[in-house]
Amino acid sequence: MKNNILKITILIIFAFTVLFMLFTNSAYSGIVKSIDVHKDSLISGTKVLLGEISTIEGSLDGIEDIENIIICSAPSPKSTKILRRNLILTSLKKRGVLKDSINFNCPDKVNVLSGHIEFRRNDIEEIFIEHIRENIAWDMKYVQIKNIICKPLVLPQGEVSYSFSSNNNNEYIGNYNDEITFVVDNNYRKKVRVSANIVIVVPVAVSTNVIERNSTIKPGDIKLVSRDITGISDHISTDLNSIIGKRAKTRINSETAIRKNMVGINNVVKRGDRVTILLENKQIKLSVPARALERGAVGDTIRVINTSSEKEVYAVVKSSKTVEVIF
C-alpha cells in the first residue's frame, strides 16, 4: 500500500514538473535580462522580428535565442505599420519568452517602417536593355531600342533577383513586350511589365538608278545605305559583292532596298542559242545538237529542241554551250 502511494506521489510530482516547464518555463536556454521595445523602428525583410524593434540585453546565446522571433508580417514597402503592445506581449507569451526575471518595456503603440529598395524607371530600363543585349542575334551597333514603357518599383529590403518571362525563341524585334519578376529573399515576388519598339538599322544594298529586268547589275548600280529592316531582315541584301554581276529578275526602281529574291545568277544561255545536249549514264555518253527555247543560268532547267529529231526535251544548263539530260 505504501509503495503504491509513493508511486502515485512521484507521478503527480512529475506531471506538475512537466506542466510547469510547458507553461512557465521558456524553451530558450540563454539568459535574457531585459527587452526594451522601441517606439519607432525601421525594419528590412517581409517579417517583423523582435530583434529589429527592440534592444535585448543578456547573454549572447540568450539574445540569439529570441531576436529572430516573428511578431507579425511586415508593412508594405515604404509604409508604416502600428503594432499594439498587447500584440507583442501575446507573441512573446506564446513562445514562452516572458518571465518574472525579464524586465520588459514596451510603449502602447510601436511604429514600424518598412525599409525598401527602389527601382526607378531608369533602373528597370537598364535591366531590360541588358537583357536584350544578351539575347538578340544582332550586333547592338545595329539595334535601336525606342519608346521603353515601364513603371517604377518598390521592394522590401533583402537579396533581390529577377527573371524575364520571354523564352530563347524570341527574336526581340519590333513591338516587344515582356514581364520581369522580381524576388526578394526567395519569398516576396512582384512583376513589372515592359514594352518597347526594337528596330534594326543596317547598311543595305540600295539601287542608285533604275535597273531593268534581266540586266546585269554593275558596281555603279548599287550602294550601301542604312535602312530600317525590322520585319524583313531575312530577305534584304547587305553585301554588295553578293549582288554585283547578277541578273535583275524584275525591274528595280531607283533608291530601292534590294531583296534577295530580286536578283539571280546571270543567264548564260539565251533563247535561240545553239547548244549541245549531253546524254550520259554509266553505259553510254552521247551528244546531239540543239537549240534553246528558253533563257537560263547555270543550274536552271530549260526547254531545248533536238535539231536533228525536232524533239523537245528539258535539260539542265551546264555552261553557255552545253545542257545535260539525265536518263
C-alpha positions as CSV (number, residue, x, y, z in Angstrom):
1,M,0.0,0.0,0.0
2,K,2.8,2.4,1.0
3,N,4.6,1.6,-2.3
4,N,1.5,2.4,-4.3
5,I,1.1,5.8,-2.6
6,L,4.8,6.5,-3.2
7,K,4.4,5.7,-6.9
8,I,1.3,7.9,-7.3
9,T,3.1,10.8,-5.4
10,I,6.1,10.5,-7.8
11,L,3.8,10.5,-10.9
12,I,2.0,13.6,-9.6
13,I,5.2,15.5,-8.9
14,F,6.5,14.5,-12.4
15,A,3.3,15.7,-14.1
16,F,3.4,19.1,-12.3
17,T,7.0,19.5,-13.2
18,V,6.2,18.9,-16.9
19,L,3.3,21.3,-16.8
20,F,5.4,23.9,-15.1
21,M,8.1,23.6,-17.8
22,L,5.5,23.9,-20.6
23,F,3.6,26.9,-19.3
24,T,6.0,28.8,-17.2
25,N,9.5,27.9,-18.4
26,S,11.0,29.2,-21.6
27,A,12.0,26.9,-24.4
28,Y,15.1,29.1,-24.7
29,S,18.3,28.2,-22.8
30,G,20.1,31.5,-22.8
31,I,19.9,34.3,-20.2
32,V,17.7,37.3,-21.1
33,K,17.7,40.3,-18.7
34,S,15.6,42.9,-20.5
35,I,13.6,43.6,-23.6
36,D,13.1,47.3,-24.5
37,V,10.8,47.7,-27.5
38,H,11.5,51.0,-29.4
39,K,8.7,53.4,-30.2
40,D,9.9,53.7,-33.8
41,S,11.7,51.1,-35.8
42,L,13.0,50.6,-39.4
43,I,12.9,47.0,-40.5
44,S,14.0,45.0,-43.5
45,G,12.5,41.9,-45.0
46,T,8.9,40.7,-45.1
47,K,8.5,39.8,-41.4
48,V,8.7,42.0,-38.2
49,L,11.4,40.4,-36.0
50,L,11.8,41.0,-32.2
51,G,15.4,41.9,-32.6
52,E,14.6,44.6,-35.2
53,I,12.2,46.5,-33.0
54,S,13.8,46.2,-29.6
55,T,17.1,46.2,-27.6
56,I,17.7,42.9,-25.9
57,E,20.2,42.6,-23.0
58,G,21.5,39.3,-21.7
59,S,24.0,36.6,-22.6
60,L,24.9,36.2,-26.3
61,D,23.1,32.9,-26.6
62,G,20.1,34.3,-24.9
63,I,19.9,37.2,-27.3
64,E,20.4,34.9,-30.3
65,D,17.6,32.6,-29.0
66,I,14.9,35.3,-29.2
67,E,16.0,38.0,-31.6
68,N,14.5,36.2,-34.6
69,I,11.1,35.6,-33.1
70,I,8.5,36.7,-35.7
71,I,6.0,39.2,-34.3
72,C,3.9,39.7,-37.4
73,S,4.2,40.4,-41.2
74,A,6.0,43.5,-42.3
75,P,4.2,46.5,-43.7
76,S,4.2,47.1,-47.4
77,P,7.5,48.6,-48.7
78,K,7.8,52.4,-47.9
79,S,4.8,52.3,-45.5
80,T,4.3,52.3,-41.7
81,K,2.5,49.7,-39.5
82,I,1.4,50.4,-35.9
83,L,1.8,47.5,-33.5
84,R,-0.1,47.4,-30.3
85,R,1.6,46.5,-27.0
86,N,-0.8,43.6,-26.5
87,L,0.2,42.1,-29.9
88,I,3.8,42.0,-29.0
89,L,3.1,40.6,-25.5
90,T,0.9,37.9,-26.9
91,S,3.6,36.9,-29.4
92,L,6.2,36.6,-26.7
93,K,4.0,34.7,-24.2
94,K,3.1,32.2,-26.8
95,R,6.7,31.4,-27.2
96,G,7.4,31.2,-23.5
97,V,9.8,34.1,-23.6
98,L,8.5,36.4,-20.8
99,K,9.4,35.5,-17.3
100,D,9.3,37.4,-14.0
101,S,13.1,37.7,-14.2
102,I,13.0,39.6,-17.5
103,N,12.5,43.4,-17.5
104,F,10.0,44.1,-20.3
105,N,9.4,47.6,-21.5
106,C,7.1,48.5,-24.4
107,P,5.1,51.6,-25.4
108,D,1.4,51.2,-26.1
109,K,2.0,51.8,-29.8
110,V,5.0,50.9,-31.8
111,N,5.6,52.4,-35.3
112,V,7.2,50.1,-37.7
113,L,8.5,51.5,-41.0
114,S,9.4,49.0,-43.7
115,G,12.9,49.6,-45.3
116,H,12.8,49.4,-49.0
117,I,14.7,49.1,-52.3
118,E,13.5,51.4,-55.0
119,F,13.9,50.7,-58.7
120,R,13.3,53.8,-60.8
121,R,12.2,53.7,-64.4
122,N,15.9,54.2,-65.5
123,D,16.9,51.2,-63.4
124,I,14.2,49.0,-65.0
125,E,15.2,50.3,-68.5
126,E,18.9,49.4,-67.9
127,I,17.9,45.8,-66.8
128,F,15.7,45.5,-69.9
129,I,18.4,46.8,-72.3
130,E,21.0,44.4,-70.8
131,H,18.5,41.5,-71.3
132,I,18.1,42.5,-75.0
133,R,21.9,42.9,-75.4
134,E,22.5,39.4,-74.1
135,N,19.8,37.7,-76.2
136,I,19.3,39.5,-79.5
137,A,21.0,37.9,-82.5
138,W,22.1,41.3,-84.0
139,D,25.2,43.3,-83.1
140,M,24.0,46.1,-80.8
141,K,25.5,48.7,-83.0
142,Y,22.6,48.0,-85.4
143,V,19.9,47.9,-82.7
144,Q,17.8,50.8,-81.7
145,I,15.5,50.4,-78.6
146,K,12.8,53.0,-78.7
147,N,9.8,54.0,-76.5
148,I,10.5,51.9,-73.5
149,I,7.5,51.8,-71.2
150,C,7.7,50.6,-67.6
151,K,6.7,51.6,-64.1
152,P,9.0,52.2,-61.1
153,L,9.1,49.5,-58.4
154,V,9.5,49.4,-54.6
155,L,10.6,46.2,-52.9
156,P,11.3,45.2,-49.3
157,Q,14.9,45.2,-48.3
158,G,16.7,41.9,-48.9
159,E,18.5,39.9,-51.5
160,V,16.9,40.7,-54.9
161,S,16.9,38.5,-58.0
162,Y,14.9,38.8,-61.2
163,S,13.9,36.8,-64.3
164,F,12.2,37.5,-67.6
165,S,9.2,35.6,-68.9
166,S,10.5,35.6,-72.5
167,N,12.0,32.4,-73.9
168,N,15.1,31.8,-76.0
169,N,13.0,31.5,-79.2
170,N,12.0,35.2,-79.1
171,E,13.6,37.3,-81.9
172,Y,13.4,40.5,-79.8
173,I,12.5,42.6,-82.8
174,G,9.6,45.0,-83.5
175,N,6.9,45.8,-80.9
176,Y,8.2,43.8,-78.0
177,N,6.5,43.1,-74.6
178,D,8.0,41.2,-71.7
179,E,7.5,40.7,-67.9
180,I,10.1,40.9,-65.2
181,T,9.6,39.0,-62.0
182,F,11.5,40.4,-59.0
183,V,12.0,38.1,-56.0
184,V,13.2,39.2,-52.5
185,D,14.9,36.6,-50.3
186,N,13.2,33.8,-52.4
187,N,9.9,34.9,-50.8
188,Y,8.4,38.2,-51.8
189,R,7.5,38.5,-55.5
190,K,6.4,41.4,-57.7
191,K,6.1,41.6,-61.5
192,V,6.7,44.6,-63.8
193,R,5.6,44.7,-67.5
194,V,8.0,46.3,-70.0
195,S,7.3,47.2,-73.6
196,A,9.5,48.8,-76.3
197,N,10.0,49.1,-80.1
198,I,13.2,47.4,-81.1
199,V,14.4,48.5,-84.5
200,I,17.2,47.0,-86.7
201,V,19.1,49.6,-88.8
202,V,21.9,48.2,-91.0
203,P,23.6,49.2,-94.2
204,V,21.7,47.5,-97.1
205,A,22.1,47.4,-100.8
206,V,20.1,50.1,-102.5
207,S,19.8,50.8,-106.2
208,T,21.3,54.1,-107.4
209,N,19.2,54.2,-110.6
210,V,16.6,52.1,-112.4
211,I,17.8,48.6,-113.1
212,E,15.9,47.0,-115.9
213,R,14.7,43.4,-115.8
214,N,17.3,40.8,-117.0
215,S,20.1,43.4,-117.0
216,T,23.4,42.6,-115.3
217,I,23.9,44.6,-112.1
218,K,27.1,46.7,-112.2
219,P,29.0,48.3,-109.3
220,G,27.6,51.7,-110.1
221,D,24.0,50.4,-109.9
222,I,24.0,49.9,-106.2
223,K,25.3,51.4,-102.9
224,L,25.1,50.8,-99.2
225,V,22.6,52.9,-97.3
226,S,21.5,52.5,-93.6
227,R,17.8,51.4,-93.6
228,D,15.3,50.0,-91.0
229,I,14.9,46.4,-91.9
230,T,12.8,45.3,-89.0
231,G,10.4,42.5,-90.0
232,I,12.2,41.9,-93.4
233,S,15.8,41.3,-92.2
234,D,16.0,37.8,-93.6
235,H,15.2,39.0,-97.2
236,I,17.4,42.1,-97.5
237,S,20.8,42.0,-99.2
238,T,23.6,43.6,-97.1
239,D,26.6,42.6,-99.2
240,L,27.2,44.5,-102.5
241,N,29.6,41.8,-103.7
242,S,26.8,39.2,-103.5
243,I,24.7,41.2,-106.0
244,I,27.2,42.7,-108.5
245,G,27.3,40.6,-111.7
246,K,24.0,39.0,-111.1
247,R,20.8,39.4,-113.1
248,A,17.9,41.5,-112.1
249,K,14.9,39.2,-112.0
250,T,12.5,42.2,-112.0
251,R,12.6,45.9,-112.8
252,I,14.2,47.7,-109.8
253,N,13.3,51.3,-109.2
254,S,15.9,53.9,-108.0
255,E,16.6,54.0,-104.3
256,T,15.0,50.6,-103.7
257,A,16.4,48.3,-101.0
258,I,17.3,45.2,-102.9
259,R,15.8,41.9,-101.7
260,K,17.5,38.6,-102.3
261,N,14.6,37.4,-104.5
262,M,15.0,40.4,-106.8
263,V,18.3,39.1,-108.2
264,G,19.6,35.8,-109.7
265,I,22.5,34.3,-111.4
266,N,23.1,35.7,-114.9
267,N,21.7,33.8,-117.8
268,V,24.4,32.1,-119.7
269,V,22.0,30.7,-122.3
270,K,19.6,32.9,-124.3
271,R,16.5,31.8,-126.2
272,G,17.6,30.7,-129.7
273,D,21.2,29.9,-128.7
274,R,22.7,26.8,-130.2
275,V,23.8,24.3,-127.5
276,T,24.9,20.7,-127.3
277,I,22.8,18.2,-125.4
278,L,24.8,15.8,-123.3
279,L,23.2,12.4,-122.6
280,E,25.2,10.4,-120.2
281,N,24.9,7.4,-117.8
282,K,27.1,4.5,-116.8
283,Q,26.6,2.7,-120.1
284,I,26.6,5.4,-122.8
285,K,27.7,9.0,-123.4
286,L,26.0,10.9,-126.3
287,S,26.0,14.5,-127.6
288,V,23.5,16.0,-130.0
289,P,23.0,19.5,-131.4
290,A,20.0,21.5,-130.0
291,R,18.5,25.0,-129.8
292,A,17.5,26.7,-126.5
293,L,13.8,27.6,-126.3
294,E,14.3,29.5,-123.0
295,R,17.0,31.6,-121.3
296,G,18.7,30.1,-118.2
297,A,21.5,30.4,-115.8
298,V,23.9,27.6,-114.8
299,G,21.8,25.1,-112.9
300,D,18.4,26.2,-114.3
301,T,16.3,23.6,-116.1
302,I,15.1,24.9,-119.5
303,R,13.4,23.6,-122.6
304,V,15.6,22.8,-125.6
305,I,14.8,21.2,-129.0
306,N,16.9,18.5,-130.7
307,T,17.6,20.0,-134.1
308,S,18.1,16.5,-135.6
309,S,14.8,14.9,-134.4
310,E,12.9,18.1,-133.7
311,K,12.0,16.6,-130.3
312,E,11.6,18.9,-127.3
313,V,13.2,18.0,-124.0
314,Y,14.1,19.5,-120.6
315,A,17.7,19.9,-119.8
316,V,19.9,21.4,-117.1
317,V,22.2,24.3,-118.1
318,K,25.8,23.3,-117.5
319,S,27.5,26.2,-119.4
320,S,26.8,28.7,-122.2
321,K,27.3,25.9,-124.7
322,T,26.1,22.7,-123.1
323,V,23.0,21.4,-121.4
324,E,22.5,17.9,-119.8
325,V,19.7,15.4,-119.9
326,I,19.8,12.9,-117.1
327,F,18.3,9.5,-118.0
